């Protein structure tokens, strides 16, 4: 048992050292390369993630958009190492964090990474939080495991975190249980939990679902404030393009397990070149005009990932589909800026100009002023955590030595 505890501590120390490590030249904070995650079921092979690629750097926000079942959450869960295998199986690709492959790590090594280097806010905070433990205890658990805090230190930090995310009377609320929090407060507590160890990357899986519009805006603003302070990268998963309009630097539109369009927020909103993206944009209520217009829904339903349609997977629902679209898989059309799309018509400027929607939505990408916290302060936080873990490891070794001598 003591040996297992020592190994666990060592993995956490290695995770902290990796967070301090300089990103290799030519590399990114996170690189997802042609990732494929399939599920082997009785009905057949479900190609939930089928060739996802992107990069992410510090201070950047990536919006991942698509309908339910498009592979957004499975991509995030694969990065976190939370997919049960079997039935899941990685069929190809890799995920590099600071140049090191996450897919080649053992489960014990990933336990050091999760929550410390990469954290996740799950869709439903009521099911993500344990109903029989207080909010303070659940907030403090990650601090004790990853940062080497004592129970008293963890509780004090939990109070600070709750106050930081805008929950009043934090010293009292840490003693409350999840059912005593409103929906918005539970989501704030989940954000506090995810940010507790100053992670490099924050994955937010539909964090505003089931919240009213006012609370949605507050949660998004809070995430922006935390990013400005901590310089972490954010992956924002949502089915609503409107949610990522003001927060994302880059947007990846997914359909049937694949990215169908990728570009900067300005490119996706002002120059979309894929019919599926057009459909999503036409589904957004227009707020900039007094003229009332009916929303234009995308006809049909997303395809079964067991039997993905031949040719372009969107062709059965696409109003512009031709016989070629239903027989041949479209190539990736890429512009000089890196904006790409999987559609035969993406390179036809006249076709795009004629059929793409014109948006008047104000995209605030790149206009946020980020007040930079000195990097030395962030490094100091990591150094203190490593020192605390090493002291805990030394205490364990000393205890083992004494027991050996007594034996």
RAQUIKA-V239311 format. One record per residue. RES is the residue in one small letter. PHI is phi in radians with two decimals (999 if undefined). Layout:
# RAQUIKA-V239311
res->RES phi->PHI
res->RES phi->PHI
This chain:
# RAQUIKA-V239311
res->x phi->999
res->x phi->-1.13
res->x phi->-1.13
res->x phi->-1.10
res->x phi->-1.13
res->x phi->-1.13
res->x phi->-1.09
res->x phi->-1.09
res->x phi->-1.07
res->x phi->-1.10
res->x phi->-1.12
res->x phi->-1.20
res->x phi->-1.12
res->x phi->-1.10
res->x phi->-1.12
res->x phi->-1.14
res->x phi->-1.10
res->x phi->-1.14
res->x phi->-1.16
res->x phi->-1.43
res->x phi->-1.10
res->x phi->-1.24
res->x phi->-1.20
res->x phi->-0.97
res->x phi->-1.04
res->x phi->1.48
res->x phi->-1.82
res->x phi->-2.15
res->x phi->-1.01
res->x phi->-2.38
res->x phi->-2.25
res->x phi->-1.84
res->x phi->-2.06
res->x phi->0.80
res->x phi->-1.24
res->x phi->-2.30
res->x phi->-2.16
res->x phi->-1.96
res->x phi->-2.00
res->x phi->-1.64
res->x phi->-2.10
res->x phi->-1.15
res->x phi->-1.41
res->x phi->2.42
res->x phi->-1.58
res->x phi->-1.62
res->x phi->-1.54
res->x phi->-1.17
res->x phi->-2.26
res->x phi->-2.31
res->x phi->1.73
res->x phi->-1.70
res->x phi->-2.41
res->x phi->-2.97
res->x phi->-2.20
res->x phi->-2.56
res->x phi->-2.13
res->x phi->-1.00
res->x phi->1.25
res->x phi->-1.65
res->x phi->-2.17
res->x phi->-1.84
res->x phi->-1.64
res->x phi->-1.93
res->x phi->-2.13
res->x phi->2.92
res->x phi->-1.23
res->x phi->-1.04
res->x phi->1.56
res->x phi->-1.53
res->x phi->1.80
res->x phi->-1.11
res->x phi->-1.22
res->x phi->-1.13
res->x phi->-1.05
res->x phi->-1.13
res->x phi->-1.15
res->x phi->-1.18
res->x phi->-1.04
res->x phi->-1.37
res->x phi->1.26
res->x phi->-1.87
res->x phi->-1.49
res->x phi->-1.30
res->x phi->-2.21
res->x phi->-1.22
res->x phi->-1.37
res->x phi->-1.25
res->x phi->-2.67
res->x phi->-1.40
res->x phi->-1.63
res->x phi->2.98
res->x phi->1.55
res->x phi->-2.71
res->x phi->-2.24
res->x phi->-1.88
res->x phi->-2.01
res->x phi->0.93
res->x phi->1.50
res->x phi->-1.90
res->x phi->-1.26
res->x phi->-1.37
res->x phi->-1.25
res->x phi->-1.59
res->x phi->-1.34
res->x phi->-1.34
res->x phi->-1.07
res->x phi->-1.15
res->x phi->-1.18
res->x phi->-1.16
res->x phi->-1.09
res->x phi->-1.30
res->x phi->-1.41
res->x phi->-1.12
res->x phi->1.54
res->x phi->-1.70
res->x phi->-1.63
res->x phi->-2.26
res->x phi->-2.12
res->x phi->-2.39
res->x phi->-1.79
res->x phi->-1.49
res->x phi->-1.04
res->x phi->-2.00
res->x phi->-1.11
res->x phi->-1.19
res->x phi->-1.54
res->x phi->-1.35
res->x phi->-1.53
res->x phi->-1.42
res->x phi->-1.21
res->x phi->-1.72
res->x phi->-2.02
res->x phi->-1.20
res->x phi->-1.05
res->x phi->-1.08
res->x phi->-1.15
res->x phi->-1.23
res->x phi->-1.17
res->x phi->-1.36
res->x phi->-1.04
res->x phi->-1.12
res->x phi->-1.14
res->x phi->-1.24
res->x phi->-1.30
res->x phi->-1.59
res->x phi->-1.84
res->x phi->1.29
res->x phi->-1.28
res->x phi->-1.36
res->x phi->-1.05
res->x phi->-1.18
res->x phi->-1.12
res->x phi->-1.13
res->x phi->-1.17
res->x phi->-1.12
res->x phi->-1.20
res->x phi->-1.07
res->x phi->-1.08
res->x phi->-1.10
res->x phi->-1.15
res->x phi->-1.09
res->x phi->-1.12
res->x phi->-1.13
res->x phi->-1.64
res->x phi->1.53
res->x phi->-1.67
res->x phi->-1.24
res->x phi->0.88
res->x phi->-1.02
res->x phi->-1.12
res->x phi->-1.61
res->x phi->-1.22
res->x phi->-1.11
res->x phi->-1.57
res->x phi->-1.45
res->x phi->-1.75
res->x phi->-0.91
res->x phi->-1.21
res->x phi->-1.54
res->x phi->-1.77
res->x phi->-1.30
res->x phi->-1.03
res->x phi->-1.14
res->x phi->-1.20
res->x phi->-1.11
res->x phi->-1.17
res->x phi->-1.12
res->x phi->-1.12
res->x phi->-1.13
res->x phi->-1.15
res->x phi->-1.05
res->x phi->-1.11
res->x phi->-1.19
res->x phi->-1.59
res->x phi->-0.97
res->x phi->-1.77
res->x phi->0.89
res->x phi->-1.20
res->x phi->-1.20
res->x phi->-2.25
res->x phi->-2.02
res->x phi->-1.76
res->x phi->-1.92
res->x phi->-1.62
res->x phi->0.82
res->x phi->-1.21
res->x phi->-1.88
res->x phi->-1.10
res->x phi->1.24
res->x phi->-1.79
res->x phi->-1.25
res->x phi->-1.02
res->x phi->-1.10
res->x phi->-1.17
res->x phi->-0.97
res->x phi->-1.08
res->x phi->-1.15
res->x phi->-1.15
res->x phi->-1.13
res->x phi->-1.09
res->x phi->-1.10
res->x phi->-1.10
res->x phi->-1.13
res->x phi->-1.10
res->x phi->-1.15
res->x phi->-1.20
res->x phi->-1.07
res->x phi->-1.42
res->x phi->-1.80
res->x phi->1.11
res->x phi->-1.38
res->x phi->-1.53
res->x phi->-2.21
res->x phi->-1.92
res->x phi->-1.80
res->x phi->-1.73
res->x phi->-2.77
res->x phi->-1.76
res->x phi->-2.06
res->x phi->-1.04
res->x phi->-1.09
res->x phi->-1.17
res->x phi->-1.63
res->x phi->-0.97
res->x phi->-1.82
res->x phi->-2.00
res->x phi->-1.49
res->x phi->-1.58
res->x phi->-2.25
res->x phi->-2.31
res->x phi->-2.02
res->x phi->-1.68
res->x phi->-1.93
res->x phi->-2.62
res->x phi->0.94
res->x phi->1.46
res->x phi->-2.26
res->x phi->-1.28
res->x phi->-1.78
res->x phi->-2.69
res->x phi->-2.53
res->x phi->-3.08
res->x phi->-1.22
res->x phi->-1.05
res->x phi->-1.09
res->x phi->-1.14
res->x phi->-1.22
res->x phi->-1.42
res->x phi->-1.79
res->x phi->-2.51
res->x phi->-1.21
res->x phi->-2.21
res->x phi->-2.12
res->x phi->-1.00
res->x phi->-1.20
res->x phi->-1.08
res->x phi->-1.05
res->x phi->-1.10
res->x phi->-1.12
res->x phi->-1.22
res->x phi->-1.26
res->x phi->-1.52
res->x phi->-1.49
res->x phi->-1.06
res->x phi->-1.46
res->x phi->-1.82
res->x phi->-1.54
res->x phi->-2.38
res->x phi->-1.45
res->x phi->-1.22
res->x phi->-1.51
res->x phi->-2.23
res->x phi->-1.24
res->x phi->-1.29
res->x phi->-1.89
res->x phi->-1.30
res->x phi->-1.47
res->x phi->-1.18
res->x phi->1.36
res->x phi->-2.22
res->x phi->-1.02
res->x phi->-1.29
res->x phi->-1.19
res->x phi->-1.37
res->x phi->-1.44
res->x phi->-2.15
res->x phi->-1.25
res->x phi->-0.96
res->x phi->-1.18
res->x phi->1.31
res->x phi->-1.32
res->x phi->-1.13
res->x phi->-1.58
res->x phi->-1.00
res->x phi->-1.11
res->x phi->-1.92
res->x phi->-1.48
res->x phi->-1.25
res->x phi->-1.85
res->x phi->-1.11
res->x phi->-1.99
res->x phi->-1.06
res->x phi->-1.11
res->x phi->-1.05
res->x phi->-1.48
res->x phi->-2.02
res->x phi->-1.93
res->x phi->-1.38
res->x phi->-1.18
res->x phi->-1.34
res->x phi->-1.48
res->x phi->-1.66
res->x phi->-2.22
res->x phi->-1.57
res->x phi->-1.11
res->x phi->-1.37
res->x phi->1.77
res->x phi->-1.17
res->x phi->-2.32
res->x phi->-2.67
res->x phi->-1.82
res->x phi->-2.80
res->x phi->-1.13
res->x phi->-1.64
res->x phi->-1.05
res->x phi->-1.51
res->x phi->-1.58
res->x phi->-1.06
res->x phi->-1.14
res->x phi->-1.15
res->x phi->-1.09
res->x phi->-1.08
res->x phi->-1.28
res->x phi->-1.87
res->x phi->-1.26
res->x phi->-1.27
res->x phi->-1.74
res->x phi->-1.79
res->x phi->-1.99
res->x phi->-1.14
res->x phi->-1.43
res->x phi->-1.71
res->x phi->-1.63
res->x phi->-1.02
res->x phi->1.46
res->x phi->-1.72
res->x phi->-1.24
res->x phi->-1.62
res->x phi->-1.71
res->x phi->-1.37
res->x phi->-1.46
res->x phi->-1.39
res->x phi->-0.92
res->x phi->-1.06
res->x phi->-1.04
res->x phi->-1.15
res->x phi->-1.18
res->x phi->-1.10
res->x phi->-1.15
res->x phi->-1.08
res->x phi->-1.12
res->x phi->-1.09
res->x phi->-1.12
res->x phi->-1.12
res->x phi->-1.09
res->x phi->-1.09
res->x phi->-1.11
res->x phi->-1.18
res->x phi->-1.15
res->x phi->-1.12
res->x phi->-1.12
res->x phi->-1.12
res->x phi->-1.12
res->x phi->-1.12
res->x phi->-1.13
res->x phi->-1.12
res->x phi->-1.12
res->x phi->-1.09
res->x phi->-1.12
res->x phi->-1.11
res->x phi->-1.09
res->x phi->-1.12
res->x phi->-1.14
res->x phi->-1.12
res->x phi->-1.14
res->x phi->-1.16
